[in-house]
Amino acid sequence: MASQGNKEKSISYDYLKTILDTLDSYRVRALIDAKSDIIESGIYSESEFYSILFKMIDEERLKFALYEYLKLNNENNLSSLKQFSKDHSIPFFKVLSFVELLEKEGLLTLEKLYDEIPGDDEQPSSRVFKDFKIDIKKGDITSIKPIYEPVKVIFDSEICSGCGICAGICPVNCIDIKNGFGKVDDDLCIRCGLCYFVCPRSYLPTNLLNMTQENTDQIKEYGKIGYFQEAYSARTKIKEIREVCQDGGISSTCLYFLFDSGSIDYALGAKMSEDPWRPEPFLMTKKEDVVLASGTKYVNNPNLSLLNENEIKSKKVAVVGVPCQIQALLKSEIYNIGFPSLNSITHRIGIFCMESFPYEEGFLKICEKLKVDVTNVKKTDINKGKFFVYTKDGRELTVPIKDISNLAREDCEVCFDLTSESADISIGSIGAPSGWNAVLIRTKKGKELYNKLIENDLIESKNLKDVKPGLPLLQKIAGFKRKGAKKHIDKKIQENKRAPFY
């Protein structure tokens, strides 16, 4: 009994020490110190503030407990992490998320070990994950700060994707995204670093994103377009959407059904602003709004900045976004620290995206190159290596992508994701016949949504393997984007410039 009593005392002491360390952590202290500023800003109520704070404390406590556990072991590897997962009854992917965080905080080094599988004439060589090698570094876990810098460092490094999530979750509303680029009001900023924490370009645990999508504990390579269950080619049957959609109209049809069935209260997307072909964030409230958001926009738009709208809290919200925006949402779900609007998101509808353009120095320059007034543009498209502009007076104008690539946003060069790998359902035109969409079903929720579209006779659907050009072209283009991203990231590293951590 005495030894049992001592054990209970030891456990109690360790638990209390972890709690004290947690309360002294940089993240928690920054939030507590700024309580009055946060409440006064009106973004979060006092009860919402405490909800975020307590969720953060819980996450930090588990992270610190993992760090202390790893310090006690002579050797740490995959088995160590699985044992911690079992002992604390938390999902394995959550343990991995803490390991990734500890690595970025400089408290451990993480090496992934693979078995190389030789290829042959029919099958290319590949590698299979085997184990982790984890080395613990000495340091004070309660004073870690570098990973929680204001996201201004991302803006200044020209790797900001303009997704808008930093502005959407900032507790004091000090971040503004204009023309696709962010600016921090230094006088209002409380240096909590939450913006940096959720940013998809600060660090992005790509393996974790795909593991979460597949709902698996297995660590593996996911190929050029990420994890997906099924692939289809589809187009809408809804007349008003077919009249305005870019290709097959499937993303609009998803929103139309979700509103019509009462599955969502709001949707975040983009519509055209008063400036011709300059998009702006759009909060949709009914199915009739969907047609206003139809059509592809090749100019950056910070949809996620609308997450700070009080009316969407505690509601059901769908988000239509490009890869960087969808990455930010799934990353925020993995590292959940209780933001009310993020917890309201029910569906992530991803759009394929190769690159986007700034408005003045990109899209308008393309119009100049094609000698067309922007007010005369009816539709734009990217296909077969060309940028197409269709005019209201019936002309079709084209320019090779290679001739305008210098006008694209620099941050797009470091993005590896073509197909919105972190979405529930991903939609684009690459791989599908003209007038149709390619559709990748990635999660159970995405599958349920797609099946409902078929059951309600809202779409025509074919297996993507039964159409041309099909999945091979999509894989090929996705591979090009991955290679290009790696090239530009390596170049930034060689030049001692900040690059995203994937």
C-alpha positions in Angstrom: 0.0 0.0 0.0 2.9 2.3 0.8 4.4 1.9 -2.6 1.0 2.4 -4.2 0.6 5.5 -2.1 4.0 6.8 -3.2 3.1 6.0 -6.8 -0.1 8.1 -6.5 1.9 10.9 -4.9 4.5 10.8 -7.7 1.8 10.9 -10.4 0.1 13.8 -8.6 3.4 15.7 -8.4 4.2 15.1 -12.1 0.7 16.2 -13.1 0.9 19.4 -11.0 4.4 20.2 -12.4 3.0 19.8 -15.9 0.2 22.2 -15.1 2.6 24.7 -13.7 4.8 24.5 -16.7 1.8 24.9 -18.9 0.7 28.1 -17.1 4.2 29.4 -17.6 4.4 28.6 -21.3 4.8 31.5 -23.8 1.5 30.8 -25.6 -0.6 30.7 -22.5 1.1 33.7 -20.8 0.7 35.8 -24.0 -3.0 35.1 -24.0 -3.6 35.7 -20.3 -1.6 39.0 -20.4 -3.7 40.3 -23.3 -7.1 39.3 -21.9 -8.4 42.9 -21.5 -7.2 43.9 -25.1 -8.9 40.8 -26.5 -12.2 41.4 -24.7 -12.2 45.1 -25.7 -11.7 44.3 -29.4 -15.1 42.6 -29.5 -14.0 39.7 -31.6 -14.4 37.2 -28.7 -16.6 37.4 -25.7 -15.2 36.7 -22.2 -16.7 33.2 -22.2 -15.1 32.6 -25.7 -11.8 33.9 -24.4 -11.8 31.4 -21.5 -12.9 28.6 -23.8 -9.9 29.3 -26.1 -7.6 29.7 -23.1 -8.6 26.4 -21.4 -8.4 24.5 -24.7 -4.9 25.9 -25.2 -3.9 24.9 -21.7 -5.1 21.4 -22.3 -3.2 21.1 -25.5 0.0 22.5 -23.9 -0.3 20.2 -20.9 -0.3 17.1 -23.2 2.6 18.5 -25.2 4.6 19.1 -22.1 3.7 15.6 -20.7 5.0 14.1 -24.0 8.2 16.0 -23.8 8.8 14.9 -20.2 8.0 11.3 -21.2 10.5 11.4 -24.1 13.2 12.8 -21.8 13.0 9.9 -19.5 13.5 7.3 -22.2 17.0 6.1 -23.3 15.7 5.8 -26.9 12.7 7.2 -28.6 11.1 5.9 -31.8 7.7 5.0 -33.3 7.0 2.5 -30.5 7.6 5.2 -27.8 5.0 7.5 -29.4 2.4 4.7 -29.7 2.9 3.8 -26.1 2.3 7.4 -25.1 -0.8 7.5 -27.2 -2.1 4.3 -25.5 -1.2 5.5 -22.0 -3.0 8.8 -22.4 -5.9 7.5 -24.5 -5.4 10.1 -27.3 -5.3 9.5 -31.0 -1.9 8.7 -32.5 -2.1 11.5 -35.0 -2.5 13.9 -32.1 0.8 12.6 -30.5 2.5 13.1 -33.9 1.2 16.7 -34.0 2.8 17.4 -30.7 6.1 15.9 -31.9 6.0 18.1 -35.0 5.4 21.1 -32.7 8.2 20.2 -30.3 10.5 19.8 -33.3 9.6 23.3 -34.6 10.1 24.7 -31.1 13.7 23.3 -31.2 13.2 20.9 -28.3 13.9 17.7 -30.3 15.1 16.5 -33.7 12.9 14.1 -35.7 14.4 11.9 -38.4 12.1 9.7 -40.6 13.6 6.4 -41.6 12.4 4.7 -44.8 12.9 1.3 -46.5 13.8 1.9 -50.2 11.8 -0.4 -52.6 13.7 -0.8 -55.9 11.7 -0.4 -59.1 11.6 -2.2 -62.4 10.4 -1.5 -66.0 6.8 -1.5 -64.9 6.9 -0.1 -61.4 9.0 3.0 -60.3 11.1 2.8 -57.2 9.5 3.9 -54.0 10.0 4.1 -50.2 8.0 2.9 -47.3 8.1 4.6 -43.8 9.9 2.4 -41.3 10.5 4.3 -38.0 11.4 7.5 -36.3 14.6 8.5 -34.7 14.0 11.1 -32.0 16.7 13.0 -30.2 15.8 15.2 -27.3 17.5 18.6 -27.0 18.1 20.4 -23.7 16.0 23.5 -23.3 13.4 25.3 -21.2 10.1 24.3 -22.7 8.3 27.2 -20.9 10.2 29.9 -22.8 9.9 28.8 -26.4 9.0 31.8 -28.5 10.3 31.6 -32.1 7.4 29.6 -33.5 4.9 32.1 -32.1 6.1 35.2 -33.9 3.5 37.5 -35.4 2.7 36.4 -38.9 4.4 39.6 -40.2 7.5 37.5 -40.7 5.6 35.5 -43.3 4.4 38.7 -45.0 7.9 40.1 -45.2 9.3 36.9 -46.6 6.9 37.0 -49.6 5.7 33.5 -48.9 2.2 34.6 -47.6 -0.5 32.8 -49.6 -3.1 35.5 -48.8 -5.5 32.8 -47.5 -6.8 35.2 -44.8 -6.9 32.8 -41.8 -4.6 35.1 -39.8 -7.1 38.0 -40.1 -10.0 35.6 -39.5 -8.8 34.4 -36.1 -6.8 37.4 -34.8 -8.2 38.1 -31.3 -7.7 41.8 -31.5 -8.4 42.3 -35.3 -5.0 43.8 -36.0 -4.4 42.1 -39.4 -5.6 43.3 -42.7 -5.3 41.5 -46.1 -5.4 43.7 -49.1 -4.5 42.9 -52.7 -3.6 39.4 -51.5 -1.0 40.7 -49.0 -1.2 41.1 -45.3 -0.3 43.9 -42.9 -0.1 43.9 -39.1 -1.0 46.9 -37.0 1.9 46.9 -34.6 0.2 49.2 -32.2 -2.7 46.7 -31.8 -0.8 43.4 -32.0 -0.5 41.6 -28.7 2.3 39.2 -29.9 0.3 36.1 -29.1 1.5 34.4 -32.2 -1.8 32.6 -32.9 -1.7 33.9 -36.5 1.7 32.2 -37.0 0.5 29.1 -35.4 -2.4 28.5 -37.8 -0.6 29.8 -40.9 -0.1 27.2 -43.6 3.2 28.8 -44.6 4.8 28.9 -41.2 5.0 25.1 -40.9 2.7 22.4 -42.3 2.7 18.8 -41.1 1.8 17.3 -44.5 1.9 13.7 -43.4 -0.5 14.5 -40.6 -2.9 16.2 -43.0 -3.2 13.1 -45.1 -3.3 10.7 -42.1 -6.2 12.7 -40.8 -7.9 12.6 -44.1 -7.5 8.8 -44.3 -8.3 8.4 -40.6 -5.3 6.1 -40.1 -2.3 5.7 -37.8 -0.2 4.4 -40.7 2.6 6.8 -41.9 3.3 6.6 -45.6 3.9 8.5 -48.8 0.7 9.8 -50.4 1.7 10.5 -53.9 1.2 13.6 -56.1 -2.5 14.3 -55.3 -2.7 13.2 -51.7 -5.1 10.7 -50.2 -8.4 10.1 -51.9 -11.0 7.4 -51.9 -12.7 7.7 -55.3 -12.3 9.9 -58.4 -15.1 11.0 -60.7 -16.0 13.3 -63.6 -19.2 15.2 -63.1 -21.3 18.1 -64.1 -24.3 19.9 -62.7 -27.9 19.5 -63.8 -29.1 22.7 -62.2 -29.9 25.1 -65.0 -29.1 28.4 -63.2 -25.7 27.0 -62.2 -24.9 25.6 -65.7 -25.5 29.1 -67.1 -22.8 30.7 -65.0 -20.4 28.0 -64.0 -16.8 27.7 -65.1 -16.7 24.0 -66.1 -19.0 21.4 -64.5 -20.4 23.5 -61.7 -19.9 20.9 -59.0 -18.6 23.2 -56.2 -21.6 25.4 -56.7 -23.9 22.4 -56.7 -22.4 21.2 -53.4 -23.3 24.5 -51.8 -26.7 24.6 -53.4 -27.6 21.2 -52.0 -26.1 22.0 -48.5 -28.2 25.2 -48.2 -31.3 23.6 -49.7 -31.2 20.6 -47.3 -30.5 22.7 -44.2 -27.1 21.2 -43.8 -25.4 24.6 -43.5 -26.3 28.1 -42.4 -23.5 29.9 -44.1 -20.8 29.4 -46.7 -17.5 31.3 -47.3 -16.5 31.9 -50.8 -15.7 34.7 -53.3 -17.7 36.9 -55.6 -16.7 39.7 -57.9 -16.3 43.1 -56.4 -17.1 46.5 -58.0 -13.8 46.4 -59.7 -14.1 44.2 -62.8 -12.5 40.7 -62.1 -11.3 41.6 -58.6 -12.8 39.1 -56.2 -13.7 39.8 -52.6 -14.6 37.5 -49.7 -18.3 36.6 -49.7 -20.5 35.3 -46.9 -23.3 33.3 -48.5 -26.5 33.0 -46.5 -28.8 31.2 -48.9 -28.8 29.0 -52.0 -29.6 31.9 -54.2 -26.2 33.5 -53.3 -24.4 30.5 -54.8 -24.7 31.7 -58.4 -23.0 35.0 -57.4 -19.9 33.0 -56.3 -19.8 30.8 -59.4 -16.9 30.7 -61.8 -13.2 30.6 -61.3 -11.3 33.6 -60.1 -7.5 33.6 -60.9 -6.9 36.6 -58.6 -6.1 35.9 -54.9 -8.9 36.3 -52.5 -8.6 36.0 -48.6 -11.9 34.1 -48.0 -10.9 33.0 -44.5 -10.7 36.6 -43.3 -14.5 36.2 -42.9 -14.0 33.8 -40.0 -14.1 36.8 -37.6 -17.7 37.4 -38.4 -19.7 37.0 -35.2 -22.8 35.7 -36.9 -21.1 32.4 -38.1 -20.1 31.3 -34.6 -22.1 28.3 -33.4 -23.5 27.9 -36.8 -22.9 25.3 -39.6 -20.5 26.7 -42.2 -19.1 25.3 -45.5 -15.9 26.8 -47.0 -15.0 26.8 -50.6 -11.3 27.5 -51.0 -8.0 26.9 -52.9 -5.3 24.6 -51.5 -3.6 27.0 -49.1 -7.0 27.9 -47.5 -8.0 24.3 -47.1 -4.6 23.4 -45.6 -5.0 26.2 -43.1 -8.4 24.8 -42.0 -7.3 21.3 -41.6 -4.1 22.4 -39.8 -6.3 24.4 -37.4 -8.5 21.3 -36.8 -5.5 19.2 -35.9 -4.1 21.9 -33.6 -7.5 22.7 -32.2 -7.4 25.5 -29.7 -11.0 26.3 -29.5 -11.7 29.2 -32.0 -15.5 29.3 -32.2 -15.7 30.1 -36.0 -13.2 27.3 -36.9 -15.3 24.8 -34.9 -18.3 25.9 -36.9 -16.9 24.5 -40.2 -18.7 21.4 -41.4 -17.5 21.0 -45.0 -14.2 21.8 -46.7 -14.8 22.1 -50.5 -11.4 22.4 -52.2 -10.7 23.9 -55.6 -7.7 22.8 -57.8 -5.2 25.7 -58.2 -1.9 25.9 -60.1 -1.3 29.6 -59.2 -3.0 32.9 -58.8 -2.2 36.5 -59.8 -2.3 39.8 -58.0 -4.9 42.1 -59.4 -3.1 45.3 -60.6 0.3 43.8 -61.3 -1.0 40.4 -62.6 -4.5 40.2 -64.0 -4.6 43.7 -65.4 -1.2 43.2 -67.0 -2.5 40.1 -68.7 -5.4 42.1 -70.1 -2.9 44.7 -71.3 -0.8 42.0 -73.0 -3.9 40.7 -74.8 -5.0 44.2 -75.6 -8.4 43.8 -74.0 -10.2 46.1 -71.7 -10.9 44.4 -68.3 -14.5 45.6 -68.5 -14.9 43.5 -71.7 -13.8 40.2 -70.1 -16.6 37.7 -69.9 -14.8 34.6 -68.7 -11.2 33.4 -68.1 -9.7 29.9 -68.1 -6.4 28.0 -67.9 -6.1 25.0 -70.1 -3.5 23.2 -72.2 -0.7 25.5 -71.0 -2.5 28.6 -72.0 -4.5 31.4 -70.3 -7.8 32.0 -72.1 -9.8 35.2 -72.0 -13.3 35.2 -73.5 -14.7 38.6 -74.3 -18.3 40.0 -74.2 -18.0 40.7 -77.9 -17.3 37.1 -78.7 -13.5 36.9 -79.0 -11.3 34.2 -77.7 -7.8 35.4 -76.7 -4.9 33.3 -75.4 -1.4 33.7 -74.1 1.0 30.9 -73.1 1.3 30.4 -69.4 5.1 30.5 -69.7 4.8 34.1 -71.1 2.9 35.3 -68.0 4.4 33.2 -65.3 6.4 36.1 -64.1 3.2 37.9 -63.3 2.0 35.2 -60.9 2.2 35.6 -57.1 5.7 34.7 -55.8 4.2 32.8 -52.9 2.5 30.4 -55.3 5.9 29.1 -56.4 6.4 27.4 -53.0 3.0 25.7 -52.9 3.2 22.0 -53.7 -0.6 21.3 -53.6 -2.5 21.3 -56.9 -5.7 19.5 -55.8 -6.6 20.8 -52.3 -5.5 17.6 -50.6 -6.9 18.7 -47.3 -10.5 19.0 -48.5 -13.5 16.7 -47.9 -14.1 16.9 -51.6 -11.7 18.4 -54.3 -13.0 19.8 -57.6 -11.3 21.1 -60.7 -11.2 20.9 -64.5 -7.8 19.1 -65.0 -8.4 15.5 -66.1 -12.0 16.0 -67.0 -13.6 16.5 -70.5 -14.6 20.0 -71.5 -17.6 21.2 -69.6 -17.1 18.7 -66.8 -15.2 18.7 -63.4 -12.8 16.2 -62.0 -13.9 15.3 -58.5 -11.7 13.6 -55.8 -13.6 12.2 -52.8 -11.3 12.3 -49.8 -13.3 11.8 -46.6 -16.4 10.1 -45.4 -18.1 13.5 -45.2 -17.1 14.2 -48.8 -18.4 10.8 -49.9 -21.8 11.4 -48.2 -22.1 14.8 -49.9 -21.4 13.5 -53.3 -23.8 10.6 -52.9 -26.5 13.0 -52.0 -25.9 15.0 -55.2 -26.5 11.8 -57.1 -29.5 10.6 -55.1 -31.2 14.0 -55.6 -30.5 13.9 -59.4 -28.5 17.1 -59.2 -25.4 15.9 -61.2 -24.3 13.6 -63.9 -21.4 11.4 -62.8 -18.8 9.1 -64.4 -15.8 7.3 -63.1 -12.7 9.4 -63.8 -10.9 6.3 -65.2 -13.6 6.0 -67.9 -13.0 9.5 -69.4 -10.1 11.2 -71.1 -7.7 12.7 -70.3 -8.5 11.3 -66.8 -6.4 10.7 -63.7 -3.0 10.3 -65.6 -3.0 14.0 -66.7 -4.1 15.2 -63.2 -1.2 13.2 -61.7 1.2 14.6 -64.3 0.3 18.2 -63.7 0.3 17.7 -59.9 3.8 16.3 -60.2 5.0 19.4 -62.1 3.7 21.6 -59.4 5.4 19.6 -56.7 8.8 19.6 -58.5 8.5 23.4 -59.1 7.7 24.0 -55.4 10.7 22.0 -54.2 12.9 23.9 -56.6 11.8 27.3 -55.4 12.0 26.2 -51.7 15.5 24.8 -52.1 16.5 28.1 -53.8 15.2 30.2 -50.9 17.0 28.0 -48.4 20.3 28.3 -50.4 19.8 32.1 -50.4 19.2 32.1 -46.6 15.7 33.2 -47.1 12.7 32.1 -45.1 10.8 29.2 -46.7 7.8 27.2 -45.7 8.3 24.0 -43.6 6.4 21.1 -45.1 
